[in-house]
Amino acid sequence: MYGHHGCEYYKIDKKLDYDPTTRKQTKLQNMLKKFKEKGEISKETYHHLRPTGNYSTPPKFYGSPKIHKKEIPVRSIVSSVGTMAYNSAKYLAKLFAYLVGSNGHNVGSTKEFVQRSRSRSIQDNESQVSFDICKLFSCIPKGDAVDVLGRRLEEDDKLNEKTDMSIQSILELLPHRSGVRVRCSFRVPAVQH
């Protein structure tokens, strides 16, 4: 076993005999150094994004039991706070924030949903339904998502006001390109109600 709390490291579906975190940190440091040397990020941004010290800690995996459901399944949660890519991920999230909610088909809160629902009427031949979405994001092909993101960035007339990075470099910084997955398994004992 490698990592923390029974975690094993995999690349695609092959078990690794080492913890790849330090190598990934070095790769990220070199990538950021390249961006700084090309003038795509400032010295300040470079120092903010560059992982140093104990940042080679892998993400922490834990579960939150869904006690309202039969058999009490566990919602998987991965916390990347304090990991090597945390600051880069925050930088990218801020850069992509305008893309979220800009299509008119999503709501930001229950309160907003209630307000929108009140202004709409349901006809006799219509029904309002609510779907419980499971694993929505893991089902999106990553290559397609990156292609769509690249196109959306190309359409952004104000991207150069947000960053000096090229679209290619932004996409290169995306964390999914590392190819490393962490698999953790744990059992939750049955709880008697």
TIPA-845784 format. One record per residue (C-alpha): residue in one letter; chain; y, z, x. Coordinates in Angstrom, 2 decimals. Layout:
BEGIN
 miba torba   north      up    east
    a     A       Y       Z       X
...
% end
This chain:
BEGIN
 miba torba   north      up    east
    m     A    0.00    0.00    0.00
    y     A    3.48   -0.82    1.20
    g     A    6.91    0.32    0.06
    h     A    7.62    3.29   -2.14
    h     A    5.70    4.85   -5.04
    g     A    2.67    2.58   -4.95
    c     A    4.55   -0.70   -4.54
    e     A    3.01   -3.69   -2.83
    y     A    4.93   -6.65   -1.48
    y     A    4.06  -10.19   -2.49
    k     A    5.42  -13.60   -1.59
    i     A    4.68  -15.91   -4.48
    d     A    1.17  -14.52   -5.20
    k     A    0.07  -13.63   -1.69
    k     A    0.00   -9.99   -0.62
    l     A    1.99   -9.35    2.56
    d     A    0.94   -7.03    5.36
    y     A    4.53   -5.93    6.01
    d     A    7.69   -4.84    4.22
    p     A    9.89   -7.98    4.14
    t     A   13.09   -6.08    3.35
    t     A   14.42   -5.88    6.93
    r     A   13.80   -9.61    7.46
    k     A   15.60  -10.40    4.21
    q     A   18.52   -8.22    5.28
    t     A   18.79  -10.12    8.57
    k     A   18.62  -13.44    6.71
    l     A   21.42  -12.34    4.36
    q     A   23.53  -11.10    7.28
    n     A   23.13  -14.48    9.05
    m     A   23.98  -16.38    5.87
    l     A   27.16  -14.34    5.33
    k     A   28.11  -14.79    9.00
    k     A   27.75  -18.57    8.55
    f     A   29.99  -18.46    5.45
    k     A   32.60  -16.45    7.38
    e     A   32.53  -18.86   10.33
    k     A   32.97  -21.84    7.95
    g     A   35.97  -20.08    6.37
    e     A   34.26  -19.78    3.00
    i     A   34.67  -16.00    2.88
    s     A   37.34  -13.86    4.47
    k     A   36.63  -11.28    7.15
    e     A   37.21   -8.55    4.54
    t     A   34.77  -10.14    2.08
    y     A   32.24  -10.60    4.87
    h     A   32.39   -6.90    5.77
    h     A   32.17   -5.92    2.10
    l     A   29.11   -8.11    1.40
    r     A   27.30   -7.65    4.72
    p     A   24.45   -5.14    4.46
    t     A   24.39   -2.55    7.24
    g     A   22.60    0.66    8.08
    n     A   20.04    1.87    5.54
    y     A   20.57   -1.05    3.18
    s     A   17.09   -2.31    4.01
    t     A   15.82   -0.11    1.18
    p     A   13.85   -2.10   -1.41
    p     A   14.92   -1.97   -5.07
    k     A   13.66    1.01   -7.03
    f     A   11.29    0.31   -9.90
    y     A   10.82    2.70  -12.77
    g     A   10.02    2.64  -16.45
    s     A   11.56    3.93  -19.62
    p     A    9.03    4.67  -22.37
    k     A    9.70    3.07  -25.76
    i     A    8.73    6.14  -27.76
    h     A    9.65    4.47  -31.05
    k     A    6.86    1.88  -30.64
    k     A    3.12    2.20  -31.16
    e     A    1.14    2.87  -27.96
    i     A    4.43    3.72  -26.20
    p     A    4.93    0.66  -23.97
    v     A    7.15    1.04  -20.94
    r     A   10.34   -0.96  -20.42
    s     A   10.46   -2.03  -16.77
    i     A   13.70   -1.26  -14.98
    v     A   14.60   -2.38  -11.46
    s     A   17.58   -0.67   -9.87
    s     A   19.14   -2.57   -6.99
    v     A   21.92   -0.06   -6.37
    g     A   22.19    0.55   -2.63
    t     A   19.93   -2.34   -1.63
    m     A   20.79   -5.05    0.89
    a     A   21.89   -7.56   -1.76
    y     A   23.72   -5.14   -4.07
    n     A   27.25   -6.02   -2.95
    s     A   26.46   -9.74   -2.91
    a     A   25.05   -9.49   -6.43
    k     A   28.18   -7.69   -7.62
    y     A   30.31  -10.41   -6.02
    l     A   28.33  -13.15   -7.77
    a     A   28.36  -11.27  -11.10
    k     A   32.14  -11.06  -10.96
    l     A   32.32  -14.75  -10.06
    f     A   30.05  -15.73  -13.00
    a     A   31.49  -13.26  -15.55
    y     A   33.51  -15.94  -17.35
    l     A   30.28  -17.83  -18.16
    v     A   28.93  -14.95  -20.25
    g     A   30.00  -14.95  -23.85
    s     A   31.94  -18.18  -23.62
    n     A   29.66  -20.18  -25.90
    g     A   30.41  -18.43  -29.23
    h     A   26.75  -17.56  -29.86
    n     A   26.55  -14.05  -28.52
    v     A   28.07  -10.68  -29.37
    g     A   29.14   -7.95  -27.00
    s     A   28.31   -4.94  -29.16
    t     A   26.82   -3.77  -32.43
    k     A   30.34   -3.22  -33.75
    e     A   31.22   -6.87  -33.05
    f     A   28.00   -8.00  -34.77
    v     A   28.85   -5.97  -37.89
    q     A   32.38   -7.39  -37.97
    r     A   31.11  -10.97  -37.68
    s     A   28.41  -10.37  -40.29
    r     A   30.94   -9.11  -42.83
    s     A   32.90  -12.33  -42.59
    r     A   29.86  -14.48  -43.38
    s     A   27.98  -14.90  -46.60
    i     A   24.30  -15.63  -46.91
    q     A   23.33  -18.25  -49.48
    d     A   20.38  -17.82  -51.86
    n     A   18.29  -20.28  -49.84
    e     A   19.07  -18.51  -46.51
    s     A   17.78  -15.35  -44.84
    q     A   19.18  -13.22  -42.07
    v     A   16.58  -12.24  -39.49
    s     A   16.52  -10.19  -36.33
    f     A   14.14  -11.00  -33.52
    d     A   12.83   -8.55  -30.93
    i     A   13.14  -10.52  -27.71
    c     A   10.54   -9.86  -25.02
    k     A   10.85  -11.07  -21.44
    l     A   13.52  -13.61  -22.34
    f     A   14.95  -14.03  -18.85
    s     A   11.64  -14.16  -17.03
    c     A   10.71  -17.23  -19.12
    i     A   13.65  -19.33  -17.98
    p     A   12.63  -21.71  -15.17
    k     A   14.75  -20.60  -12.22
    g     A   15.30  -24.13  -10.91
    d     A   16.69  -25.22  -14.27
    a     A   18.92  -22.14  -14.44
    v     A   20.33  -22.87  -10.97
    d     A   20.96  -26.52  -11.96
    v     A   22.85  -25.43  -15.09
    l     A   24.83  -22.86  -13.11
    g     A   25.74  -25.51  -10.52
    r     A   26.97  -27.86  -13.27
    r     A   28.99  -25.09  -14.92
    l     A   30.59  -24.24  -11.57
    e     A   31.44  -27.92  -11.00
    e     A   33.18  -27.96  -14.39
    d     A   35.28  -24.90  -13.50
    d     A   38.78  -26.15  -12.62
    k     A   39.78  -22.67  -11.41
    l     A   36.80  -21.89   -9.18
    n     A   38.92  -22.27   -6.05
    e     A   41.19  -19.48   -7.35
    k     A   38.20  -17.12   -7.54
    t     A   36.50  -17.92   -4.22
    d     A   36.71  -20.12   -1.14
    m     A   32.94  -20.59   -1.19
    s     A   31.50  -24.02   -1.90
    i     A   29.20  -24.40   -4.89
    q     A   26.31  -25.06   -2.51
    s     A   26.99  -21.79   -0.68
    i     A   27.31  -19.85   -3.94
    l     A   23.93  -21.15   -5.08
    e     A   22.46  -20.40   -1.65
    l     A   23.55  -16.78   -2.03
    l     A   21.60  -16.34   -5.27
    p     A   18.94  -13.69   -4.74
    h     A   16.03  -15.58   -6.32
    r     A   15.91  -17.95   -3.35
    s     A   14.31  -15.28   -1.17
    g     A   10.85  -15.77   -2.71
    v     A    9.97  -12.06   -2.40
    r     A    8.64  -10.17   -5.38
    v     A    7.85   -6.48   -5.62
    r     A    4.94   -5.53   -7.85
    c     A    4.62   -1.94   -8.89
    s     A    2.09   -0.58  -11.31
    f     A    1.87    2.78  -12.94
    r     A    0.17    4.26  -15.95
    v     A    1.85    6.36  -18.57
    p     A   -0.50    8.91  -20.09
    a     A   -0.87    8.70  -23.86
    v     A    1.45   11.11  -25.64
    q     A    0.28   12.90  -28.75
    h     A    2.81   12.89  -31.61
% end
